[in-house]
C-alpha cells in the first residue's frame, strides 16, 4: 500500500471514531489495540494489517465492505 493509502485509511478511521464521539483511548480499549498504535494508524504512520483493521472496524461497528467502498468512492483505490 502506498503512503497515501495508509494516510487515507488512517484519516477514515479517525473520521469514523470522531463521528461516534470516541476517544482514541476508548477505541483502543474496544478493539484491544494500544492507544499509541491507534494514534499512529490515524496519522498514516503505520500500514495497518488486516486483522488489526478488522478489530478496529468491528469496534466502530463498520462493515469492511462499506469502509472500503467509501475509500473507493473518494478515489483512494
PyMOL Python script that loads the backbone (N, CA, C, O; Angstrom):
from pymol import cmd

cmd.read_pdbstr("""\
ATOM      1  N   UNK A   1       0.852  -1.176   0.000  1.00  0.00           N
ATOM      2  CA  UNK A   1       0.000   0.000   0.000  1.00  0.00           C
ATOM      3  C   UNK A   1       0.892   1.232   0.000  1.00  0.00           C
ATOM      4  O   UNK A   1       1.917   1.270   0.681  1.00  0.00           O
ATOM      5  N   UNK A   2       0.508   2.204  -0.743  1.00  0.00           N
ATOM      6  CA  UNK A   2       1.280   3.442  -0.791  1.00  0.00           C
ATOM      7  C   UNK A   2       1.073   4.233   0.495  1.00  0.00           C
ATOM      8  O   UNK A   2       0.145   3.976   1.263  1.00  0.00           O
ATOM      9  N   UNK A   3       1.959   5.199   0.709  1.00  0.00           N
ATOM     10  CA  UNK A   3       1.806   6.071   1.878  1.00  0.00           C
ATOM     11  C   UNK A   3       0.468   6.796   1.839  1.00  0.00           C
ATOM     12  O   UNK A   3      -0.164   6.996   2.877  1.00  0.00           O
ATOM     13  N   UNK A   4       0.037   7.188   0.654  1.00  0.00           N
ATOM     14  CA  UNK A   4      -1.244   7.894   0.558  1.00  0.00           C
ATOM     15  C   UNK A   4      -2.400   6.984   0.951  1.00  0.00           C
ATOM     16  O   UNK A   4      -3.398   7.454   1.499  1.00  0.00           O
ATOM     17  N   UNK A   5      -2.278   5.684   0.677  1.00  0.00           N
ATOM     18  CA  UNK A   5      -3.309   4.728   1.100  1.00  0.00           C
ATOM     19  C   UNK A   5      -3.361   4.611   2.604  1.00  0.00           C
ATOM     20  O   UNK A   5      -4.445   4.600   3.188  1.00  0.00           O
ATOM     21  N   UNK A   6      -2.202   4.522   3.244  1.00  0.00           N
ATOM     22  CA  UNK A   6      -2.146   4.440   4.707  1.00  0.00           C
ATOM     23  C   UNK A   6      -2.706   5.707   5.334  1.00  0.00           C
ATOM     24  O   UNK A   6      -3.411   5.646   6.341  1.00  0.00           O
ATOM     25  N   UNK A   7      -2.398   6.845   4.748  1.00  0.00           N
ATOM     26  CA  UNK A   7      -2.910   8.116   5.254  1.00  0.00           C
ATOM     27  C   UNK A   7      -4.431   8.176   5.107  1.00  0.00           C
ATOM     28  O   UNK A   7      -5.129   8.606   6.026  1.00  0.00           O
ATOM     29  N   UNK A   8      -4.941   7.747   3.958  1.00  0.00           N
ATOM     30  CA  UNK A   8      -6.389   7.772   3.719  1.00  0.00           C
ATOM     31  C   UNK A   8      -7.124   6.829   4.666  1.00  0.00           C
ATOM     32  O   UNK A   8      -8.180   7.178   5.193  1.00  0.00           O
ATOM     33  N   UNK A   9      -6.575   5.647   4.884  1.00  0.00           N
ATOM     34  CA  UNK A   9      -7.200   4.699   5.814  1.00  0.00           C
ATOM     35  C   UNK A   9      -7.177   5.268   7.223  1.00  0.00           C
ATOM     36  O   UNK A   9      -8.178   5.203   7.936  1.00  0.00           O
ATOM     37  N   UNK A  10      -6.055   5.819   7.623  1.00  0.00           N
ATOM     38  CA  UNK A  10      -5.962   6.421   8.953  1.00  0.00           C
ATOM     39  C   UNK A  10      -6.942   7.551   9.142  1.00  0.00           C
ATOM     40  O   UNK A  10      -7.584   7.651  10.187  1.00  0.00           O
ATOM     41  N   UNK A  11      -7.067   8.414   8.131  1.00  0.00           N
ATOM     42  CA  UNK A  11      -7.999   9.536   8.221  1.00  0.00           C
ATOM     43  C   UNK A  11      -9.433   9.030   8.295  1.00  0.00           C
ATOM     44  O   UNK A  11     -10.249   9.579   9.036  1.00  0.00           O
ATOM     45  N   UNK A  12      -9.744   7.982   7.529  1.00  0.00           N
ATOM     46  CA  UNK A  12     -11.102   7.421   7.544  1.00  0.00           C
ATOM     47  C   UNK A  12     -11.425   6.828   8.915  1.00  0.00           C
ATOM     48  O   UNK A  12     -12.546   6.971   9.404  1.00  0.00           O
ATOM     49  N   UNK A  13     -10.454   6.168   9.531  1.00  0.00           N
ATOM     50  CA  UNK A  13     -10.662   5.620  10.871  1.00  0.00           C
ATOM     51  C   UNK A  13     -10.892   6.759  11.860  1.00  0.00           C
ATOM     52  O   UNK A  13     -11.796   6.694  12.694  1.00  0.00           O
ATOM     53  N   UNK A  14     -10.081   7.787  11.764  1.00  0.00           N
ATOM     54  CA  UNK A  14     -10.240   8.940  12.666  1.00  0.00           C
ATOM     55  C   UNK A  14     -11.606   9.585  12.479  1.00  0.00           C
ATOM     56  O   UNK A  14     -12.262   9.951  13.454  1.00  0.00           O
ATOM     57  N   UNK A  15     -12.028   9.723  11.245  1.00  0.00           N
ATOM     58  CA  UNK A  15     -13.334  10.332  10.943  1.00  0.00           C
ATOM     59  C   UNK A  15     -14.468   9.498  11.553  1.00  0.00           C
ATOM     60  O   UNK A  15     -15.397  10.046  12.146  1.00  0.00           O
ATOM     61  N   UNK A  16     -14.384   8.168  11.404  1.00  0.00           N
ATOM     62  CA  UNK A  16     -15.398   7.288  11.990  1.00  0.00           C
ATOM     63  C   UNK A  16     -15.399   7.380  13.512  1.00  0.00           C
ATOM     64  O   UNK A  16     -16.452   7.484  14.141  1.00  0.00           O
ATOM     65  N   UNK A  17     -14.210   7.340  14.088  1.00  0.00           N
ATOM     66  CA  UNK A  17     -14.091   7.409  15.548  1.00  0.00           C
ATOM     67  C   UNK A  17     -14.670   8.723  16.065  1.00  0.00           C
ATOM     68  O   UNK A  17     -15.415   8.740  17.045  1.00  0.00           O
ATOM     69  N   UNK A  18     -14.327   9.806  15.408  1.00  0.00           N
ATOM     70  CA  UNK A  18     -14.824  11.126  15.824  1.00  0.00           C
ATOM     71  C   UNK A  18     -16.339  11.233  15.676  1.00  0.00           C
ATOM     72  O   UNK A  18     -17.007  11.834  16.517  1.00  0.00           O
ATOM     73  N   UNK A  19     -16.876  10.655  14.615  1.00  0.00           N
ATOM     74  CA  UNK A  19     -18.324  10.725  14.395  1.00  0.00           C
ATOM     75  C   UNK A  19     -19.086   9.974  15.482  1.00  0.00           C
ATOM     76  O   UNK A  19     -20.244  10.283  15.761  1.00  0.00           O
ATOM     77  N   UNK A  20     -18.438   8.992  16.090  1.00  0.00           N
ATOM     78  CA  UNK A  20     -19.050   8.243  17.182  1.00  0.00           C
ATOM     79  C   UNK A  20     -18.682   8.828  18.545  1.00  0.00           C
ATOM     80  O   UNK A  20     -19.022   8.275  19.591  1.00  0.00           O
ATOM     81  N   UNK A  21     -17.975   9.963  18.505  1.00  0.00           N
ATOM     82  CA  UNK A  21     -17.569  10.676  19.719  1.00  0.00           C
ATOM     83  C   UNK A  21     -16.770   9.785  20.670  1.00  0.00           C
ATOM     84  O   UNK A  21     -16.966   9.802  21.886  1.00  0.00           O
ATOM     85  N   UNK A  22     -15.860   9.003  20.071  1.00  0.00           N
ATOM     86  CA  UNK A  22     -14.979   8.127  20.846  1.00  0.00           C
ATOM     87  C   UNK A  22     -13.581   8.734  20.906  1.00  0.00           C
ATOM     88  O   UNK A  22     -13.103   9.313  19.931  1.00  0.00           O
ATOM     89  N   UNK A  23     -12.945   8.599  22.036  1.00  0.00           N
ATOM     90  CA  UNK A  23     -11.540   8.988  22.142  1.00  0.00           C
ATOM     91  C   UNK A  23     -10.682   7.855  21.582  1.00  0.00           C
ATOM     92  O   UNK A  23     -11.156   6.732  21.407  1.00  0.00           O
ATOM     93  N   UNK A  24      -9.440   8.158  21.307  1.00  0.00           N
ATOM     94  CA  UNK A  24      -8.514   7.109  20.873  1.00  0.00           C
ATOM     95  C   UNK A  24      -8.397   6.042  21.949  1.00  0.00           C
ATOM     96  O   UNK A  24      -8.303   4.853  21.644  1.00  0.00           O
ATOM     97  N   UNK A  25      -8.403   6.461  23.193  1.00  0.00           N
ATOM     98  CA  UNK A  25      -8.306   5.509  24.292  1.00  0.00           C
ATOM     99  C   UNK A  25      -9.515   4.579  24.332  1.00  0.00           C
ATOM    100  O   UNK A  25      -9.365   3.378  24.555  1.00  0.00           O
ATOM    101  N   UNK A  26     -10.700   5.122  24.121  1.00  0.00           N
ATOM    102  CA  UNK A  26     -11.910   4.293  24.097  1.00  0.00           C
ATOM    103  C   UNK A  26     -11.863   3.289  22.956  1.00  0.00           C
ATOM    104  O   UNK A  26     -12.171   2.111  23.140  1.00  0.00           O
ATOM    105  N   UNK A  27     -11.476   3.762  21.777  1.00  0.00           N
ATOM    106  CA  UNK A  27     -11.371   2.869  20.627  1.00  0.00           C
ATOM    107  C   UNK A  27     -10.321   1.792  20.884  1.00  0.00           C
ATOM    108  O   UNK A  27     -10.512   0.631  20.524  1.00  0.00           O
ATOM    109  N   UNK A  28      -9.226   2.181  21.500  1.00  0.00           N
ATOM    110  CA  UNK A  28      -8.168   1.221  21.808  1.00  0.00           C
ATOM    111  C   UNK A  28      -8.694   0.124  22.731  1.00  0.00           C
ATOM    112  O   UNK A  28      -8.438  -1.058  22.502  1.00  0.00           O
ATOM    113  N   UNK A  29      -9.421   0.510  23.765  1.00  0.00           N
ATOM    114  CA  UNK A  29      -9.984  -0.474  24.687  1.00  0.00           C
ATOM    115  C   UNK A  29     -10.980  -1.388  23.985  1.00  0.00           C
ATOM    116  O   UNK A  29     -10.976  -2.600  24.201  1.00  0.00           O
ATOM    117  N   UNK A  30     -11.818  -0.817  23.158  1.00  0.00           N
ATOM    118  CA  UNK A  30     -12.849  -1.588  22.463  1.00  0.00           C
ATOM    119  C   UNK A  30     -12.262  -2.559  21.447  1.00  0.00           C
ATOM    120  O   UNK A  30     -12.812  -3.638  21.223  1.00  0.00           O
ATOM    121  N   UNK A  31     -11.153  -2.181  20.835  1.00  0.00           N
ATOM    122  CA  UNK A  31     -10.569  -3.008  19.778  1.00  0.00           C
ATOM    123  C   UNK A  31      -9.420  -3.879  20.270  1.00  0.00           C
ATOM    124  O   UNK A  31      -8.949  -4.754  19.544  1.00  0.00           O
ATOM    125  N   UNK A  32      -8.967  -3.646  21.501  1.00  0.00           N
ATOM    126  CA  UNK A  32      -7.857  -4.433  22.038  1.00  0.00           C
ATOM    127  C   UNK A  32      -6.510  -4.037  21.465  1.00  0.00           C
ATOM    128  O   UNK A  32      -5.583  -4.846  21.419  1.00  0.00           O
ATOM    129  N   UNK A  33      -6.405  -2.796  21.032  1.00  0.00           N
ATOM    130  CA  UNK A  33      -5.179  -2.282  20.418  1.00  0.00           C
ATOM    131  C   UNK A  33      -4.688  -1.107  21.270  1.00  0.00           C
ATOM    132  O   UNK A  33      -5.494  -0.315  21.756  1.00  0.00           O
ATOM    133  N   UNK A  34      -3.406  -0.996  21.446  1.00  0.00           N
ATOM    134  CA  UNK A  34      -2.846   0.081  22.274  1.00  0.00           C
ATOM    135  C   UNK A  34      -3.172   1.442  21.677  1.00  0.00           C
ATOM    136  O   UNK A  34      -3.192   1.605  20.457  1.00  0.00           O
ATOM    137  N   UNK A  35      -3.428   2.421  22.546  1.00  0.00           N
ATOM    138  CA  UNK A  35      -3.815   3.761  22.106  1.00  0.00           C
ATOM    139  C   UNK A  35      -2.772   4.410  21.204  1.00  0.00           C
ATOM    140  O   UNK A  35      -3.127   5.072  20.228  1.00  0.00           O
ATOM    141  N   UNK A  36      -1.499   4.231  21.516  1.00  0.00           N
ATOM    142  CA  UNK A  36      -0.470   4.861  20.684  1.00  0.00           C
ATOM    143  C   UNK A  36      -0.432   4.241  19.289  1.00  0.00           C
ATOM    144  O   UNK A  36      -0.070   4.904  18.317  1.00  0.00           O
ATOM    145  N   UNK A  37      -0.809   2.965  19.198  1.00  0.00           N
ATOM    146  CA  UNK A  37      -0.870   2.311  17.888  1.00  0.00           C
ATOM    147  C   UNK A  37      -2.042   2.884  17.081  1.00  0.00           C
ATOM    148  O   UNK A  37      -1.912   3.138  15.883  1.00  0.00           O
ATOM    149  N   UNK A  38      -3.182   3.084  17.746  1.00  0.00           N
ATOM    150  CA  UNK A  38      -4.340   3.719  17.088  1.00  0.00           C
ATOM    151  C   UNK A  38      -3.929   5.096  16.570  1.00  0.00           C
ATOM    152  O   UNK A  38      -4.243   5.459  15.437  1.00  0.00           O
ATOM    153  N   UNK A  39      -3.238   5.845  17.393  1.00  0.00           N
ATOM    154  CA  UNK A  39      -2.795   7.188  17.015  1.00  0.00           C
ATOM    155  C   UNK A  39      -1.897   7.149  15.783  1.00  0.00           C
ATOM    156  O   UNK A  39      -2.064   7.952  14.865  1.00  0.00           O
ATOM    157  N   UNK A  40      -0.952   6.225  15.763  1.00  0.00           N
ATOM    158  CA  UNK A  40      -0.037   6.162  14.617  1.00  0.00           C
ATOM    159  C   UNK A  40      -0.754   5.696  13.345  1.00  0.00           C
ATOM    160  O   UNK A  40      -0.377   6.095  12.243  1.00  0.00           O
ATOM    161  N   UNK A  41      -1.780   4.860  13.489  1.00  0.00           N
ATOM    162  CA  UNK A  41      -2.590   4.457  12.327  1.00  0.00           C
ATOM    163  C   UNK A  41      -3.333   5.671  11.783  1.00  0.00           C
ATOM    164  O   UNK A  41      -3.335   5.921  10.577  1.00  0.00           O
ATOM    165  N   UNK A  42      -3.964   6.421  12.684  1.00  0.00           N
ATOM    166  CA  UNK A  42      -4.737   7.596  12.258  1.00  0.00           C
ATOM    167  C   UNK A  42      -3.867   8.643  11.575  1.00  0.00           C
ATOM    168  O   UNK A  42      -4.349   9.372  10.708  1.00  0.00           O
ATOM    169  N   UNK A  43      -2.617   8.728  11.946  1.00  0.00           N
ATOM    170  CA  UNK A  43      -1.707   9.691  11.314  1.00  0.00           C
ATOM    171  C   UNK A  43      -1.084   9.133  10.034  1.00  0.00           C
ATOM    172  O   UNK A  43      -0.311   9.826   9.374  1.00  0.00           O
ATOM    173  N   UNK A  44      -1.411   7.896   9.679  1.00  0.00           N
ATOM    174  CA  UNK A  44      -0.876   7.296   8.459  1.00  0.00           C
ATOM    175  C   UNK A  44       0.566   6.864   8.584  1.00  0.00           C
ATOM    176  O   UNK A  44       1.245   6.674   7.576  1.00  0.00           O
ATOM    177  N   UNK A  45       1.047   6.705   9.811  1.00  0.00           N
ATOM    178  CA  UNK A  45       2.433   6.308  10.034  1.00  0.00           C
ATOM    179  C   UNK A  45       2.616   4.792  10.009  1.00  0.00           C
ATOM    180  O   UNK A  45       3.745   4.304   9.954  1.00  0.00           O
ATOM    181  N   UNK A  46       1.522   4.055  10.050  1.00  0.00           N
ATOM    182  CA  UNK A  46       1.580   2.591  10.057  1.00  0.00           C
ATOM    183  C   UNK A  46       0.722   2.038   8.929  1.00  0.00           C
ATOM    184  O   UNK A  46      -0.350   2.559   8.620  1.00  0.00           O
ATOM    185  N   UNK A  47       1.220   0.977   8.329  1.00  0.00           N
ATOM    186  CA  UNK A  47       0.406   0.202   7.397  1.00  0.00           C
ATOM    187  C   UNK A  47      -0.322  -0.841   8.236  1.00  0.00           C
ATOM    188  O   UNK A  47       0.257  -1.854   8.625  1.00  0.00           O
ATOM    189  N   UNK A  48      -1.569  -0.588   8.503  1.00  0.00           N
ATOM    190  CA  UNK A  48      -2.342  -1.443   9.399  1.00  0.00           C
ATOM    191  C   UNK A  48      -2.606  -2.794   8.727  1.00  0.00           C
ATOM    192  O   UNK A  48      -2.992  -2.856   7.560  1.00  0.00           O
ATOM    193  N   UNK A  49      -2.391  -3.874   9.488  1.00  0.00           N
ATOM    194  CA  UNK A  49      -2.668  -5.217   8.994  1.00  0.00           C
ATOM    195  C   UNK A  49      -4.157  -5.490   8.960  1.00  0.00           C
ATOM    196  O   UNK A  49      -4.941  -4.806   9.618  1.00  0.00           O
ATOM    197  N   UNK A  50      -4.539  -6.492   8.192  1.00  0.00           N
ATOM    198  CA  UNK A  50      -5.964  -6.778   8.003  1.00  0.00           C
ATOM    199  C   UNK A  50      -6.638  -7.165   9.311  1.00  0.00           C
ATOM    200  O   UNK A  50      -7.760  -6.727   9.564  1.00  0.00           O
ATOM    201  N   UNK A  51      -5.993  -7.974  10.157  1.00  0.00           N
ATOM    202  CA  UNK A  51      -6.615  -8.373  11.420  1.00  0.00           C
ATOM    203  C   UNK A  51      -6.808  -7.169  12.336  1.00  0.00           C
ATOM    204  O   UNK A  51      -7.837  -7.045  13.000  1.00  0.00           O
ATOM    205  N   UNK A  52      -5.826  -6.296  12.369  1.00  0.00           N
ATOM    206  CA  UNK A  52      -5.920  -5.087  13.179  1.00  0.00           C
ATOM    207  C   UNK A  52      -7.044  -4.197  12.651  1.00  0.00           C
ATOM    208  O   UNK A  52      -7.838  -3.668  13.429  1.00  0.00           O
ATOM    209  N   UNK A  53      -7.112  -4.034  11.340  1.00  0.00           N
ATOM    210  CA  UNK A  53      -8.152  -3.202  10.738  1.00  0.00           C
ATOM    211  C   UNK A  53      -9.534  -3.777  11.030  1.00  0.00           C
ATOM    212  O   UNK A  53     -10.463  -3.030  11.336  1.00  0.00           O
ATOM    213  N   UNK A  54      -9.674  -5.090  10.936  1.00  0.00           N
ATOM    214  CA  UNK A  54     -10.966  -5.710  11.212  1.00  0.00           C
ATOM    215  C   UNK A  54     -11.373  -5.504  12.673  1.00  0.00           C
ATOM    216  O   UNK A  54     -12.554  -5.305  12.960  1.00  0.00           O
ATOM    217  N   UNK A  55     -10.427  -5.549  13.583  1.00  0.00           N
ATOM    218  CA  UNK A  55     -10.719  -5.295  15.006  1.00  0.00           C
ATOM    219  C   UNK A  55     -11.201  -3.861  15.209  1.00  0.00           C
ATOM    220  O   UNK A  55     -12.147  -3.612  15.956  1.00  0.00           O
ATOM    221  N   UNK A  56     -10.544  -2.935  14.542  1.00  0.00           N
ATOM    222  CA  UNK A  56     -10.926  -1.526  14.652  1.00  0.00           C
ATOM    223  C   UNK A  56     -12.312  -1.302  14.058  1.00  0.00           C
ATOM    224  O   UNK A  56     -13.154  -0.644  14.670  1.00  0.00           O
ATOM    225  N   UNK A  57     -12.549  -1.843  12.878  1.00  0.00           N
ATOM    226  CA  UNK A  57     -13.849  -1.662  12.234  1.00  0.00           C
ATOM    227  C   UNK A  57     -14.962  -2.311  13.036  1.00  0.00           C
ATOM    228  O   UNK A  57     -16.067  -1.774  13.108  1.00  0.00           O
ATOM    229  N   UNK A  58     -14.687  -3.457  13.637  1.00  0.00           N
ATOM    230  CA  UNK A  58     -15.679  -4.115  14.483  1.00  0.00           C
ATOM    231  C   UNK A  58     -16.024  -3.221  15.679  1.00  0.00           C
ATOM    232  O   UNK A  58     -17.195  -3.061  16.023  1.00  0.00           O
ATOM    233  N   UNK A  59     -15.006  -2.647  16.300  1.00  0.00           N
ATOM    234  CA  UNK A  59     -15.233  -1.749  17.436  1.00  0.00           C
ATOM    235  C   UNK A  59     -16.035  -0.513  17.016  1.00  0.00           C
ATOM    236  O   UNK A  59     -16.811   0.026  17.805  1.00  0.00           O
ATOM    237  N   UNK A  60     -15.844  -0.074  15.784  1.00  0.00           N
ATOM    238  CA  UNK A  60     -16.557   1.097  15.263  1.00  0.00           C
ATOM    239  C   UNK A  60     -17.910   0.732  14.642  1.00  0.00           C
ATOM    240  O   UNK A  60     -18.629   1.596  14.140  1.00  0.00           O
ATOM    241  N   UNK A  61     -18.243  -0.568  14.687  1.00  0.00           N
ATOM    242  CA  UNK A  61     -19.487  -1.070  14.109  1.00  0.00           C
ATOM    243  C   UNK A  61     -19.609  -0.700  12.631  1.00  0.00           C
ATOM    244  O   UNK A  61     -20.657  -0.254  12.164  1.00  0.00           O
ATOM    245  N   UNK A  62     -18.514  -0.898  11.920  1.00  0.00           N
ATOM    246  CA  UNK A  62     -18.440  -0.549  10.499  1.00  0.00           C
ATOM    247  C   UNK A  62     -18.120  -1.816   9.704  1.00  0.00           C
ATOM    248  O   UNK A  62     -17.164  -2.522  10.021  1.00  0.00           O
ATOM    249  N   UNK A  63     -18.900  -2.099   8.693  1.00  0.00           N
ATOM    250  CA  UNK A  63     -18.620  -3.245   7.837  1.00  0.00           C
ATOM    251  C   UNK A  63     -17.414  -2.933   6.962  1.00  0.00           C
ATOM    252  O   UNK A  63     -17.310  -1.832   6.421  1.00  0.00           O
ATOM    253  N   UNK A  64     -16.502  -3.892   6.818  1.00  0.00           N
ATOM    254  CA  UNK A  64     -15.335  -3.658   5.953  1.00  0.00           C
ATOM    255  C   UNK A  64     -15.731  -3.251   4.535  1.00  0.00           C
ATOM    256  O   UNK A  64     -15.094  -2.385   3.934  1.00  0.00           O
ATOM    257  N   UNK A  65     -16.779  -3.874   4.003  1.00  0.00           N
ATOM    258  CA  UNK A  65     -17.194  -3.538   2.634  1.00  0.00           C
ATOM    259  C   UNK A  65     -17.604  -2.074   2.525  1.00  0.00           C
ATOM    260  O   UNK A  65     -17.266  -1.409   1.546  1.00  0.00           O
ATOM    261  N   UNK A  66     -18.317  -1.573   3.505  1.00  0.00           N
ATOM    262  CA  UNK A  66     -18.727  -0.160   3.499  1.00  0.00           C
ATOM    263  C   UNK A  66     -17.523   0.754   3.645  1.00  0.00           C
ATOM    264  O   UNK A  66     -17.424   1.784   2.978  1.00  0.00           O
ATOM    265  N   UNK A  67     -16.607   0.366   4.527  1.00  0.00           N
ATOM    266  CA  UNK A  67     -15.407   1.160   4.763  1.00  0.00           C
ATOM    267  C   UNK A  67     -14.610   1.317   3.474  1.00  0.00           C
ATOM    268  O   UNK A  67     -14.233   2.427   3.098  1.00  0.00           O
ATOM    269  N   UNK A  68     -14.358   0.193   2.799  1.00  0.00           N
ATOM    270  CA  UNK A  68     -13.562   0.252   1.574  1.00  0.00           C
ATOM    271  C   UNK A  68     -14.331   0.875   0.415  1.00  0.00           C
ATOM    272  O   UNK A  68     -13.729   1.500  -0.458  1.00  0.00           O
ATOM    273  N   UNK A  69     -15.646   0.715   0.395  1.00  0.00           N
ATOM    274  CA  UNK A  69     -16.453   1.351  -0.652  1.00  0.00           C
ATOM    275  C   UNK A  69     -16.347   2.867  -0.549  1.00  0.00           C
ATOM    276  O   UNK A  69     -16.228   3.557  -1.562  1.00  0.00           O
ATOM    277  N   UNK A  70     -16.391   3.389   0.691  1.00  0.00           N
ATOM    278  CA  UNK A  70     -16.252   4.829   0.878  1.00  0.00           C
ATOM    279  C   UNK A  70     -14.880   5.315   0.418  1.00  0.00           C
ATOM    280  O   UNK A  70     -14.769   6.360  -0.222  1.00  0.00           O
ATOM    281  N   UNK A  71     -13.844   4.559   0.742  1.00  0.00           N
ATOM    282  CA  UNK A  71     -12.495   4.927   0.291  1.00  0.00           C
ATOM    283  C   UNK A  71     -12.401   4.882  -1.238  1.00  0.00           C
ATOM    284  O   UNK A  71     -11.781   5.743  -1.862  1.00  0.00           O
ATOM    285  N   UNK A  72     -13.019   3.878  -1.812  1.00  0.00           N
ATOM    286  CA  UNK A  72     -13.022   3.775  -3.279  1.00  0.00           C
ATOM    287  C   UNK A  72     -13.776   4.945  -3.901  1.00  0.00           C
ATOM    288  O   UNK A  72     -13.331   5.511  -4.899  1.00  0.00           O
ATOM    289  N   UNK A  73     -14.917   5.307  -3.314  1.00  0.00           N
ATOM    290  CA  UNK A  73     -15.696   6.446  -3.815  1.00  0.00           C
ATOM    291  C   UNK A  73     -14.911   7.755  -3.710  1.00  0.00           C
ATOM    292  O   UNK A  73     -15.118   8.674  -4.501  1.00  0.00           O
ATOM    293  N   UNK A  74     -14.014   7.831  -2.730  1.00  0.00           N
ATOM    294  CA  UNK A  74     -13.171   9.019  -2.550  1.00  0.00           C
ATOM    295  C   UNK A  74     -11.977   8.995  -3.487  1.00  0.00           C
ATOM    296  O   UNK A  74     -11.200   9.949  -3.525  1.00  0.00           O
ATOM    297  N   UNK A  75     -11.820   7.911  -4.245  1.00  0.00           N
ATOM    298  CA  UNK A  75     -10.731   7.815  -5.203  1.00  0.00           C
ATOM    299  C   UNK A  75      -9.418   7.350  -4.621  1.00  0.00           C
ATOM    300  O   UNK A  75      -8.374   7.514  -5.252  1.00  0.00           O
ATOM    301  N   UNK A  76      -9.442   6.769  -3.425  1.00  0.00           N
ATOM    302  CA  UNK A  76      -8.216   6.294  -2.792  1.00  0.00           C
ATOM    303  C   UNK A  76      -7.691   5.056  -3.492  1.00  0.00           C
ATOM    304  O   UNK A  76      -6.483   4.900  -3.667  1.00  0.00           O
ATOM    305  N   UNK A  77      -8.615   4.160  -3.900  1.00  0.00           N
ATOM    306  CA  UNK A  77      -8.210   2.916  -4.560  1.00  0.00           C
ATOM    307  C   UNK A  77      -8.763   2.864  -5.971  1.00  0.00           C
ATOM    308  O   UNK A  77      -8.530   1.893  -6.690  1.00  0.00           O
TER     309      UNK A  77
END
""", "prot")
cmd.dss("prot")
cmd.show_as("cartoon", "prot")
cmd.util.cbc("prot")
cmd.orient("prot")
